[in-house]
Amino acid sequence: MTGRFAPTPSGRMHIGNVYAMLGAWLSARKSGDSIRLRIEDIDEPRVVPGAAETMMRDLEWLGLGWDDEPVFQSSRHALYQEALELLSKLSFDEISDIISTGSNDSKPCSTTAGNEAATSEATPLIYPCFCSRADIRAASAPQEGDRFTVYPGTCRRLIASEPQRAKQRLANNDRHSMRIATADTTITFHDEVFGTQQYNLAHDIGDIIVRRSDGIYSYQLAVTVDDLDMGITDIVRGRDLLRSNALQIYIRKALINAGFKPSEPTQPFHPADGSNKPDDVTISYAHLPLIDNAAGQRLAKRERSLDLGILTAHGATAQQIIGYCAWLLGLQGDLKHTKPQPMSADEALGVFSWDAVRANTSDRTLDQGEFNAYFGL
């Protein structure tokens, strides 16, 4: 198994980032496996100069080391373009048929296909979308839960019904993004924390952007390409990405069937049927409860009192920070009846288990007063 850190260098890491990084590190190291560092700096307008280097120093100071050289998404544009070109050669029908046969790239993962509308026969897997955000909001029904907006399919219908009009808009250089068409297919996968998860791609996710109108490759495409290319088989991140996980399984399978070849197959594959294909490898998924502030809002980097710069300036030690995050993971007992205690990363590794994490799947609420008292702020 190979795990990964995947921070975005948009500012100094805060407690929520360290909590997720610790979970990824513990998952990989518990079995003696390797862990890679990938700097997700593809969205260059969000990148803060020097933040990546600061993150790396922070991780090392915390005792959360990694293996091999760091990988920067900003140096992998050619790889993402290659992947997009491969996907563009597939028809929607072709990948729908492949997906409907099932997938075994998680433990377990399966797919169940429904019926597609007749117009989908004319739809390529990757298609241009000319819609603005305002257009999408106006045509979309309100969503509950994680406020995920399912694309209403406007340009997909345009291409199916008026392909010449779509081609003319491209010839006119009309501003557009690129989307991947999703099938009426249910993706099922096992999560170490939240158990069996099921998402219907068409109804729960919709056709997602894979390249933005400004030319930037989307998170969904880049992270799937990177995980496949780097041989990542142990994925740990926040529960807000559970839905995205189903989409990434779909994109991964499409990439493999389009002929994508990992440039660094770091791990041997051991499929039960001996076929030795990249999509036969077992992938472990774990999505962590989120950390909210007292108002019930997810922690953000704008909350400066929680970032490592402020904490270390006030004398916080690596053991205090790791201990607090281990407590948030549930590794020091029930969160309601225990107080966080300092501990090293290696000490946290000694008590780590997914059973402890899944004992409480509720989002964690950070009490600012108790937090300040613990760190002496």
ABEGO torsion letter per residue (X at the ends): XBBBBBBBBAEBBBAAAAAAAAAAAAAAAAAGBBBBBBBBAABAAABBBGAAAAAAAAAAAAGBBBBEBBBBAAAAAAAAAAAAAAAAABBAAAAAAAAAAEBAABOBBBBBBBBBBAAAAABBABBBBABBAAAAAAABBBBBEAGBBBBAGAAAAAAAABAAAAAAAAAAGBBBBBBBBBBBBBBBBBBAAAEBBBBBAAAAAEBBBABBAAGBBBAAAAAAAAAAAAGBABBBBBAAAAAAAAAAAAAAAAAAAAGBBBABBABBBBBAAGAGBAAABBBBBBBBBBBBBAAGBBBBAABAAABAAAAAAAGBBAAAAAAAAAAAAGAAEBAAABBBBBBBAAAAAAABBAAAAAABABBBBBBAAAAAAAAGX
